[in-house]
Amino acid sequence: MHYTQVLIKPLVSEKSNTVKELQNQAAFVVHPDANKYQIRDAVESLFNVKVDRVNIVRRKSIQKTKFGRAAGKVSGYKKAYVSLAAGEKIEFFEGV
């Protein structure tokens, strides 16, 4: 799998911003078949940083209910928390 297919999008939320500031980590939504080594190589090549370690979390798809009836489904996804080496930094919104 090519490294441009591994990372789908950066995950921007309150938790990911907190983790970014306190623990020097970045969060990404990744391809469901990607492993830690592919994610590490993709981040290092795209952002020119050194990756310390990668943690992966899978979110299962869930059924949404409304008034006791099935109303729909929320898709599952796979996300990765990438710990950067000391002194490294990824800025998603540099000029904003």
MIMAR-867143 format. One record per residue (C-alpha): residue in one letter; x negated, y, z negated. Coordinates in steps of 0.25 Angstrom, whole numbers, padded with zeros to 4 digits, always signed. Last residue first. Example, Ala and Ser with C-alpha at 12.3 -4.5 7.8 and 13.67 -1.06 7.14 Angstrom:
// residues 2
S-0055-0004-0029
A-0049-0018-0031
//
This chain:
// residues 96
V+0019+0121-0040
G+0005+0120-0034
E+0000+0108-0041
F+0012+0100-0043
F+0008+0085-0043
E-0005+0087-0050
I-0014+0075-0052
K-0025+0076-0063
E-0038+0069-0066
G-0047+0073-0078
A-0046+0060-0085
A-0041+0049-0076
L-0027+0048-0071
S-0016+0039-0077
V-0006+0035-0066
Y+0008+0032-0071
A+0015+0024-0060
K+0029+0023-0056
K+0038+0012-0050
Y+0052+0014-0046
G+0066+0010-0048
S+0078+0015-0041
V+0090+0020-0048
K+0103+0012-0045
G+0117+0016-0044
A+0131+0018-0050
A+0133+0005-0057
R+0146+0006-0066
G+0147+0009-0081
F+0151+0023-0079
K+0138+0026-0071
T+0127+0016-0070
K+0113+0017-0064
Q+0106+0004-0061
I+0091+0004-0063
S+0079+0002-0055
K+0067-0001-0063
R+0056+0009-0066
R+0042+0003-0065
V+0030+0009-0072
I+0015+0008-0068
N+0003+0013-0075
V-0009+0017-0068
R-0023+0020-0074
D-0035+0030-0073
V-0033+0036-0059
K-0043+0045-0053
V-0038+0056-0045
N-0038+0060-0030
F-0023+0062-0029
L-0019+0052-0018
S-0031+0043-0019
E-0031+0041-0034
V-0016+0040-0035
A-0015+0030-0024
D-0026+0021-0029
R-0020+0021-0043
I-0007+0017-0038
Q-0012+0006-0029
Y-0020+0000-0041
K-0007+0001-0050
N+0002-0006-0041
A+0011-0001-0030
D+0023-0010-0026
P+0034-0001-0032
H+0027+0012-0025
V+0024+0023-0035
V+0031+0034-0043
F+0020+0042-0049
A+0016+0047-0062
A+0003+0054-0066
Q-0005+0053-0078
N-0014+0062-0086
Q-0009+0057-0100
L-0002+0070-0106
E+0000+0079-0093
K+0004+0068-0083
V+0011+0060-0093
T+0020+0072-0097
N+0022+0075-0082
S+0026+0060-0079
K+0036+0060-0091
E+0043+0073-0087
S+0044+0068-0072
V+0036+0069-0059
L+0033+0055-0053
P+0024+0057-0042
K+0029+0050-0029
I+0028+0037-0021
L+0013+0033-0024
V+0010+0020-0018
Q+0013+0023-0003
T+0002+0033-0002
Y-0008+0024-0007
H-0006+0014+0004
M+0000+0000+0000
//
